[in-house]
Amino acid sequence: MKVRNSVLLYALMAATALGGTAHAQDGEKQYRFVMVSHIGSNDPNMGWLTKSMEEFEKKYPNVKTEYISTNNYSVQEHVRLLEQAISTQPDGIAVPVVSSDAFEGPLRKAIEAGIPVVAFNIPDGRPEGERIPYLTYVGGDEYLTGKKLGEYALEKAEAGEIPKPTHVVCASHDSAHQGLKARCNGMKEAMEKAGAKVDELFIGAEPATARNTLQAFLQANPDTNYIFTVAGWSSPWAWGVANDMKLDPDVDDKGVTVLTVDEGPISIEGVRAGHVLATNSQGFWLQGYAPMEWLYWNKQFGYAPQSNILTGPVIINKDNADKWAELVRGVFGDKAYDEQNTW
């Protein structure tokens, strides 16, 4: 299994930037690839995907890419968008397998019709031979995301920089999202080995409801001293609730410790402000670019990758958060970066 990390992310971004814009040649075959995503414009991570797809089009001008998503997410709506995309008969599809059961029918139909599929961000977690037969998976390992963040916290707790975990709550906004469940499971494995209790709590995606749900949990479980939000944008909600309850949620050797995910402005600025211990990069830029490139290589040359392509996780902490902030500002622009920082 090949592992792609942040070093490759920097290198690939630099290489495409330096490479300039190619031009389509007369008579060159034209392709149209569609990314049917669960990440809408209300999620800062959409910027990574769409900008990397723009860079892809500069390098491959005979390919047109489309990004399809919705801000009112549900698995049912995602399946509807996927089926709609398939009906237009694109030359390739990239899609996160948010629900293996829900996506199996449409994706097998597409593959049987000769449309190559690359899974990105979330794989079909079933064994080879049982899973949907897509070309490859490009993305992070969500189980490892939770596990590595948990292990990092335990290292800092062992060093006396933060409290040792007693009770961890994994706050999730989507109970049907198997990638989020994997993050919670990874955190659970790391923390239970250290003797901590771990609970998964469905808080929803609406701020007031999420805050009330988390507050009720913390009141009923006063031994909880770690909160893991499986979306970066919900970390200020968790920190705000703990702060209002006088639980000292800033990063120090007492009170509650908050962990979150992804390299969006909210997550990075949470780390820089000392509100969040750590977050991670799953290599979102590569998750937009690499699926398109593999679809192109498959259509143009018949190539098929021989293994999944892992793009993360990479831990983002106080030591490297400034560099990540600089990188993300370069991708999003100052205005978008500042608008998406809700701390």
C-alpha positions as MATLAB code, in Angstrom:
seq = 'MKVRNSVLLYALMAATALGGTAHAQDGEKQYRFVMVSHIGSNDPNMGWLTKSMEEFEKKYPNVKTEYISTNNYSVQEHVRLLEQAISTQPDGIAVPVVSSDAFEGPLRKAIEAGIPVVAFNIPDGRPEGERIPYLTYVGGDEYLTGKKLGEYALEKAEAGEIPKPTHVVCASHDSAHQGLKARCNGMKEAMEKAGAKVDELFIGAEPATARNTLQAFLQANPDTNYIFTVAGWSSPWAWGVANDMKLDPDVDDKGVTVLTVDEGPISIEGVRAGHVLATNSQGFWLQGYAPMEWLYWNKQFGYAPQSNILTGPVIINKDNADKWAELVRGVFGDKAYDEQNTW';
ca = [
       0.000    0.000    0.000;
       1.519    3.290   -1.075;
       1.297    6.132    1.429;
       1.083    9.719    0.202;
       1.830   12.375    2.803;
       2.045   16.163    3.164;
       5.507   16.236    1.560;
       4.012   14.882   -1.647;
       1.118   17.302   -1.307;
       3.507   20.262   -1.307;
       5.561   18.788   -4.146;
       2.599   18.021   -6.383;
       1.046   21.440   -5.823;
       4.348   23.090   -6.683;
       4.864   20.916   -9.765;
       1.447   21.700  -11.204;
       1.881   25.390  -10.464;
       5.238   25.483  -12.250;
       4.062   23.358  -15.149;
       1.890   26.100  -16.656;
      -1.184   25.505  -18.757;
      -1.212   22.868  -21.494;
      -3.299   23.222  -24.629;
      -5.600   20.658  -26.202;
      -4.310   19.282  -29.490;
      -6.474   19.103  -32.603;
      -8.167   15.731  -32.859;
      -7.346   14.836  -29.245;
     -10.060   12.771  -27.587;
     -12.221   14.765  -25.176;
     -13.351   13.441  -21.804;
     -15.799   14.537  -19.108;
     -15.279   13.390  -15.523;
     -17.748   14.040  -12.710;
     -17.063   14.223   -8.985;
     -20.271   13.579   -7.034;
     -19.368   14.766   -3.567;
     -20.851   14.914   -0.087;
     -18.869   18.114    0.548;
     -20.878   21.238   -0.294;
     -19.927   24.907   -0.367;
     -20.758   25.210    3.341;
     -17.753   22.958    4.029;
     -14.332   24.648    3.578;
     -12.851   21.397    2.294;
     -14.722   21.884   -0.977;
     -12.091   24.505   -1.826;
      -9.315   21.918   -1.837;
     -11.198   19.656   -4.223;
     -12.416   22.250   -6.695;
      -9.113   24.120   -6.892;
      -7.138   20.927   -7.449;
      -9.587   19.947  -10.200;
      -8.981   23.346  -11.809;
      -5.240   22.603  -11.762;
      -5.940   19.200  -13.316;
      -7.811   20.820  -16.209;
      -4.834   23.107  -16.854;
      -2.588   20.074  -17.271;
      -5.177   18.041  -19.202;
      -7.092   20.580  -21.344;
      -8.934   17.833  -23.222;
     -10.739   16.917  -19.998;
     -13.676   18.782  -18.516;
     -14.458   18.143  -14.877;
     -17.690   18.735  -12.995;
     -18.174   18.996   -9.241;
     -21.653   18.097   -7.988;
     -22.750   18.429   -4.353;
     -25.435   19.853   -2.096;
     -25.416   21.810    1.149;
     -28.546   19.964    2.333;
     -26.815   16.626    2.656;
     -28.445   13.254    3.096;
     -27.469    9.824    1.806;
     -30.700    9.747   -0.182;
     -29.919   13.083   -1.859;
     -26.365   11.926   -2.578;
     -27.671    8.779   -4.280;
     -30.082   10.914   -6.319;
     -27.232   13.168   -7.486;
     -25.139   10.114   -8.315;
     -27.890    8.517  -10.368;
     -28.454   11.819  -12.151;
     -24.736   12.047  -12.980;
     -24.650    8.447  -14.243;
     -27.604    9.146  -16.533;
     -25.525   11.787  -18.366;
     -23.011    9.034  -19.288;
     -19.768   10.725  -18.210;
     -16.385    9.223  -19.079;
     -15.587    8.687  -15.397;
     -16.940    9.242  -11.889;
     -15.240   10.006   -8.576;
     -17.398    9.510   -5.489;
     -17.064    8.944   -1.741;
     -18.739    5.701   -0.705;
     -20.622    7.205    2.217;
     -22.886    4.156    2.447;
     -21.856    0.895    0.792;
     -25.418   -0.412    0.837;
     -26.943    2.740   -0.670;
     -24.244    3.260   -3.300;
     -23.728   -0.321   -4.430;
     -26.618   -0.477   -6.882;
     -25.932    2.778   -8.765;
     -22.157    2.287   -8.877;
     -22.290   -1.316  -10.068;
     -24.728   -0.191  -12.777;
     -22.283    2.550  -13.848;
     -19.300    0.181  -13.874;
     -21.228   -2.448  -15.851;
     -22.067    0.306  -18.358;
     -18.346    0.933  -18.867;
     -18.008    4.056  -16.718;
     -14.831    3.793  -14.591;
     -15.259    4.788  -10.950;
     -12.700    5.985   -8.415;
     -13.697    6.150   -4.761;
     -12.296    9.165   -2.933;
     -12.393   10.339    0.687;
     -14.433    7.312    1.849;
     -13.868    3.753    0.563;
     -16.129    0.758    0.554;
     -14.717   -0.870    3.673;
     -15.713   -4.417    2.784;
     -13.086   -7.003    1.758;
     -11.792   -7.303   -1.806;
     -14.282   -9.362   -3.792;
     -17.220   -8.080   -1.743;
     -16.756   -4.340   -2.174;
     -17.923   -2.274   -5.126;
     -15.397   -2.960   -7.950;
     -14.112    0.588   -8.479;
     -10.644    1.204   -9.939;
      -9.040    2.401   -6.722;
      -9.528    4.450   -3.583;
      -7.798    7.818   -3.121;
      -7.973    9.369    0.331;
      -7.167    9.135    3.970;
      -7.799    6.200    6.238;
     -10.506    7.475    8.564;
      -9.863    4.765   11.129;
      -6.210    5.824   11.214;
      -7.280    9.464   11.512;
      -8.995    8.767   14.826;
      -6.315    6.356   15.988;
      -3.354    8.629   15.201;
      -5.006   11.659   16.797;
      -5.748    9.584   19.884;
      -2.192    8.304   20.049;
      -0.841   11.845   19.676;
      -3.024   13.003   22.582;
      -1.801   10.113   24.705;
       1.816   11.089   24.001;
       1.117   14.627   25.190;
      -0.757   13.337   28.230;
       2.164   11.064   29.112;
       4.445   14.103   28.911;
       2.193   15.953   31.361;
       1.182   18.643   28.857;
      -2.523   17.737   28.913;
      -4.707   15.627   31.250;
      -4.741   11.871   30.973;
      -8.018   10.793   29.357;
     -10.725    9.333   31.566;
     -13.821    9.617   29.372;
     -13.857   10.603   25.684;
     -16.932   11.656   23.726;
     -16.809   11.388   19.930;
     -19.265   14.022   18.678;
     -20.660   13.117   15.243;
     -23.069   15.054   13.036;
     -24.101   12.174   10.727;
     -25.023    8.803   12.181;
     -25.128    7.127    8.727;
     -21.679    8.299    7.590;
     -19.374    5.267    7.766;
     -16.255    7.456    7.468;
     -17.195    9.339   10.639;
     -17.887    6.068   12.414;
     -14.418    4.893   11.410;
     -12.881    8.031   12.941;
     -14.695    7.339   16.199;
     -13.627    3.689   16.135;
      -9.970    4.653   15.646;
     -10.121    7.070   18.563;
     -11.869    4.408   20.641;
      -9.117    1.849   20.047;
      -6.374    4.272   21.038;
      -8.130    5.596   24.125;
      -9.499    2.322   25.457;
      -5.983    0.878   25.422;
      -5.086    3.706   27.808;
      -8.017    2.814   30.083;
     -10.376    5.610   29.017;
     -14.088    5.149   28.391;
     -15.291    6.212   24.916;
     -18.829    7.146   23.830;
     -20.099    8.121   20.396;
     -22.661   10.930   20.532;
     -24.877   12.040   17.625;
     -25.124   15.842   17.872;
     -26.512   16.686   14.417;
     -25.380   19.468   12.086;
     -27.557   22.292   13.404;
     -25.549   24.473   15.844;
     -28.133   25.040   18.583;
     -29.224   21.394   18.667;
     -25.614   20.201   18.647;
     -24.676   22.499   21.535;
     -27.686   21.459   23.615;
     -27.028   17.762   22.993;
     -23.374   18.052   23.943;
     -24.163   20.144   27.023;
     -26.663   17.554   28.231;
     -24.073   14.800   27.734;
     -21.364   16.665   29.652;
     -23.760   17.401   32.496;
     -24.737   13.719   32.705;
     -21.111   12.552   32.396;
     -18.951   14.903   34.485;
     -15.917   12.614   34.144;
     -15.673   13.450   30.404;
     -12.406   15.275   29.760;
     -11.881   14.777   26.004;
     -14.134   15.858   23.129;
     -13.356   14.612   19.611;
     -15.403   16.404   16.967;
     -15.354   14.474   13.707;
     -15.905   17.660   11.678;
     -13.699   20.728   12.015;
     -16.632   23.157   11.874;
     -18.210   21.629   14.988;
     -15.091   22.116   17.132;
     -15.991   25.734   18.091;
     -19.384   24.475   19.231;
     -17.753   21.860   21.472;
     -15.205   24.326   22.834;
     -17.930   26.934   23.410;
     -20.137   24.537   25.368;
     -17.237   23.372   27.549;
     -16.110   26.959   28.083;
     -19.615   28.088   29.101;
     -19.687   25.198   31.571;
     -16.357   26.400   33.057;
     -14.597   23.161   32.049;
     -11.366   24.875   30.939;
     -11.304   23.572   27.336;
      -8.136   25.369   26.248;
      -5.014   23.241   25.762;
      -3.270   22.910   29.114;
      -2.769   20.326   31.865;
      -6.289   20.578   33.305;
      -9.912   20.531   32.281;
     -11.283   19.329   28.930;
      -9.182   18.739   25.805;
     -10.669   19.179   22.320;
      -9.478   17.303   19.207;
     -10.813   17.719   15.686;
     -10.117   16.880   12.035;
      -9.092   18.315    8.652;
      -6.958   21.161    7.376;
      -9.708   23.774    7.072;
      -9.342   27.294    8.519;
     -11.515   26.506   11.550;
      -9.405   23.510   12.552;
      -6.055   25.197   11.975;
      -7.008   28.421   13.743;
      -8.397   26.390   16.629;
      -4.959   24.821   17.044;
      -3.157   28.168   16.672;
      -5.424   29.779   19.270;
      -4.807   26.992   21.779;
      -8.463   25.903   21.738;
      -7.772   22.587   19.955;
      -4.907   20.204   20.724;
      -4.523   18.834   17.201;
      -6.205   18.231   13.882;
      -5.101   16.363   10.773;
      -4.646   16.613    7.040;
      -6.015   13.809    4.933;
      -4.545   15.331    1.777;
      -7.708   16.880    0.364;
      -5.875   18.537   -2.535;
      -4.718   15.144   -3.792;
      -8.235   13.766   -3.310;
      -9.454   16.159   -5.992;
      -6.524   15.832   -8.378;
      -5.488   12.170   -8.208;
      -8.935   10.614   -8.933;
      -9.222   12.730  -12.081;
      -5.734   11.700  -13.174;
      -6.393    8.021  -12.619;
      -9.655    8.262  -14.563;
      -7.736    9.925  -17.398;
      -4.942    7.348  -17.415;
      -7.523    4.568  -17.366;
      -9.506    5.969  -20.288;
      -6.502    7.081  -22.333;
      -4.056    4.237  -21.721;
      -5.988    1.479  -19.968;
      -3.940    1.878  -16.789;
      -5.357    0.638  -13.491;
      -3.699    1.184  -10.101;
      -2.672   -1.920   -8.207;
      -3.400   -0.608   -4.717;
      -5.287    2.076   -2.851;
      -3.621    5.471   -2.570;
      -3.497    6.855    0.972;
      -3.187   10.630    1.257;
      -3.209   10.878    5.077;
      -3.488   11.268    7.991;
      -0.837   13.865    8.848;
      -1.028   15.427   12.321;
      -1.359   19.229   12.488;
      -0.345   20.635   15.871;
       1.051   23.841   17.369;
       4.472   23.075   15.854;
       3.360   23.097   12.207;
      -0.001   24.938   12.277;
       1.532   28.227   11.069;
       2.901   26.545    7.948;
      -0.433   24.867    7.288;
      -2.227   28.199    7.706;
       0.055   29.701    5.070;
      -0.605   26.790    2.708;
      -4.379   26.893    3.179;
      -4.513   30.656    2.692;
      -2.669   30.100   -0.576;
      -5.383   27.685   -1.688;
      -8.482   29.494   -0.376;
      -7.339   33.132   -0.485;
      -7.308   35.474    2.506;
     -10.966   36.502    2.238;
     -12.362   32.964    2.118;
      -9.958   31.796    4.818;
     -11.031   34.572    7.209;
     -14.732   34.119    6.420;
     -14.546   30.422    7.217;
     -12.768   30.930   10.533;
     -15.654   30.992   13.006;
     -13.664   31.163   16.234;
];
